[in-house]
Amino acid sequence: AWYSDDAQGRREQRAIFRRTWQIGALATELAAPGSYATTEVGGVPVVLTRDLDGGLHALLNVCPHRAMILAAGTGRADCSRLDSRLGSGHHLASGEKDRGG
């Protein structure tokens, strides 16, 4: 019962997986500027990105305004455009430059 108990699984997610480093993607998936990959860490949706300067970033993969998932799978976004593949419908329709609102 210990390994199939949903309540125990949720406790482990909170106590272990949300508080420790986790593997999110392979380096080859994020090799080029504009690359992204999505995953879940402790049940939380995350998008990993490589910026134009080569830096890596991990962000919540949820629009704070509409609670929409922003990206799926892996790919490459056009970093020079505001309407990149990582934008939610709300931001694309409103023309907002700042993803924070």
N, C-alpha and C positions, 0 to 999 in steps of 0.2 A: 504494500500500500504506500510506502514511503516514496517510491520512485514514480508512482502514478497519481499521487495526491495533488490536485490542482492548487490547493491552498499552499502546500509546501513549495510547489513550483513558483508561485507568485512571490513567496517570501525569499526564495533563492534569487530570483530576478532582481528584487530590490536590494538585498543584502550583498550580493556578490557581483552580478553582471553589470548593474548600473553604476557600480562604484570602482570598477577596475578597468584597466586597459583591455580592449578587445580587438581582434583582427577584423577590419572592416572591408578590405579589398586588397587585391594583389597590386604591387607597384606597376605591373604592366597594364593594368586597367586604367591607371591614372598617369600614364607616361607623358601625354601631350598637354600643353596648355588648353584649358577649356574642357578637359576630360572630367567626367563625373561617374560615380557609382553609388547605388543606393543599397542600404542594408537596414537591419534592425539591431539595436544594441539594448539588451535588457527589455525587449518589447517596445522600444522607442524608435520610430522611423528616423533614419539619419541619411543625409546625402553628403558624400565626400567629394571634394572638388580640388582641381589643380588650377591656380590662377595664372595669369600671363607671365608673372615673374617666377613661376615654378613652385610657389608655396602651396602647401596642402592645407585644406580646411575641412572641418567636420561641422555640419550645421543640422539643426532640426529640419526634417523634410516635411514640414507642415506650414502652410500659410497661417500666420497669426490672426488674420482677419476672417478667413472663411473655413479654416481647419481642413483645407484641401491638401492632398499630397502634391508636392511640387514637381517631383521627378520620379521616374520608374526605370529600373534596370541600369544599364551602363550606356555611355555615349559621349558625345562631344558637343558642347554648346558653343555658339558663336559669341565669344566674350565681348565683341565690339558692339553688339546690338542689345538694346534694352529688352527686347522681346525674345530673349534667349529661351531655350527649352526648359529652363529652371523657373520660369515665372508662372504664377498662378493666373487663372482666368481673370480674377479681380484686378491684379496689377496690370495685366495686358490691356484690359478694357479701359482702365482709368489712366493709363500712360504714366504711372508713377515711376520715377527713377529710383527712389529709395525703397528697397524691399521691406524696410522696417515700418513704412507707413507714412 
